[in-house]
Amino acid sequence: MGLTIDLVDDDEAVRDSLRALLESYGYNVRDYASAVLYLQRGTDPPGDCMIVDHHMPEMTGLELLESLRSHGGHIPAIMLTGRYDPSLDPRIAQAQVVALLHKPVDDEQLFQAIERACDKNGRTA
């Protein structure tokens, strides 16, 4: 059974593209169109790692991670951004983001980040 990646991004094209890529490498992917929808996932346990876009309406990816961390959630996370803001670096570190990747995402960098994230979770990518 492959590892499960929770993908949170408001851009449907990005979700579809990343889902296809990740599934082609054997990952199970659950995707969510917003941070709010991710939080409303009910009793589904978190995946082995999360890929989350930072810039989303309603709640940013960083706000989602801060909320999860404040409630004891420890899912390793990779953050994607199209607009990097260095002033967020302290909050990104505090939220224990494994990697911050810039869109468009380089496949090799993404898979290296997934490997690191899954290793943090005691799983092998």
C-alpha positions in Angstrom: 0.0 0.0 0.0 1.4 3.4 -1.0 1.8 6.4 1.2 -1.0 8.9 1.4 -0.5 12.5 0.6 -3.0 15.2 1.6 -3.0 17.9 -1.1 -4.5 21.3 -0.2 -4.6 23.9 -3.0 -7.4 26.1 -4.2 -6.2 25.9 -7.9 -8.0 23.0 -9.5 -5.5 22.7 -12.3 -2.6 22.5 -9.8 -4.4 19.8 -7.8 -5.2 17.8 -10.9 -1.6 18.0 -12.2 0.0 17.2 -8.9 -2.5 14.4 -8.2 -1.7 12.8 -11.6 2.0 13.1 -11.0 1.9 11.7 -7.5 -0.4 8.8 -8.4 1.9 7.9 -11.3 4.6 7.3 -8.7 2.3 5.1 -6.5 1.1 7.6 -3.9 -2.4 7.7 -2.7 -3.7 11.3 -2.9 -6.6 13.0 -1.2 -7.1 16.5 -2.4 -8.9 19.5 -0.9 -9.8 22.7 -2.6 -9.3 24.8 0.6 -7.8 24.7 4.1 -11.4 24.9 5.5 -12.4 21.8 3.5 -9.3 20.0 4.9 -10.3 20.9 8.4 -13.8 19.6 7.7 -12.6 16.2 6.5 -14.2 14.6 9.6 -12.7 11.5 11.1 -10.3 10.7 8.3 -6.9 10.4 9.8 -4.2 12.7 8.3 -2.1 11.4 5.5 1.6 10.5 5.8 2.5 14.0 4.6 0.8 17.2 3.4 1.4 19.4 0.4 -0.2 22.7 1.0 -0.4 25.9 -1.0 0.3 29.0 1.0 -1.9 31.6 -0.8 -5.5 30.5 -0.6 -8.7 32.5 0.2 -10.3 32.2 3.7 -7.3 30.6 5.3 -3.7 30.5 4.1 -1.6 27.3 4.1 0.4 28.7 6.9 -2.7 29.5 9.0 -3.9 25.9 8.4 -0.6 24.5 9.6 -0.6 26.8 12.7 -4.1 25.7 13.5 -3.2 22.0 13.1 0.0 22.4 15.3 -1.9 24.3 18.0 -4.3 21.3 18.2 -1.6 18.7 18.3 -1.5 17.9 14.6 2.0 16.7 13.5 1.5 15.9 9.9 4.8 16.7 8.1 4.1 19.5 5.5 5.6 20.8 2.3 4.4 24.3 1.5 4.0 25.6 -2.1 4.0 29.3 -3.0 3.9 31.4 -6.1 4.8 34.6 -4.2 7.6 34.2 -1.6 7.5 36.6 1.4 10.7 36.3 3.5 8.9 38.0 6.4 7.0 34.7 6.9 10.2 32.6 7.5 9.9 32.6 11.3 6.3 31.4 11.2 7.2 28.8 8.5 9.9 27.5 10.8 7.6 27.5 13.8 5.0 25.5 11.8 7.7 22.9 11.2 7.5 23.1 7.4 9.8 20.4 5.9 10.3 22.3 2.6 9.1 25.6 1.0 8.9 25.1 -2.8 8.2 27.7 -5.4 5.6 27.2 -8.2 6.0 25.9 -10.7 7.4 23.0 -8.7 10.4 21.1 -9.9 9.4 17.4 -9.8 12.8 16.3 -8.4 12.7 18.9 -5.6 9.1 17.8 -4.8 10.0 14.1 -4.5 13.0 14.9 -2.4 10.8 16.9 -0.1 8.2 14.2 0.1 10.9 11.7 1.0 12.1 14.0 3.9 8.6 14.6 5.1 7.7 10.9 5.1 11.0 10.1 6.9 10.0 12.6 9.6 6.8 10.6 10.0 8.6 7.3 10.2 7.4 6.2 6.8 9.4 5.5 3.7 8.5 7.2 0.5 
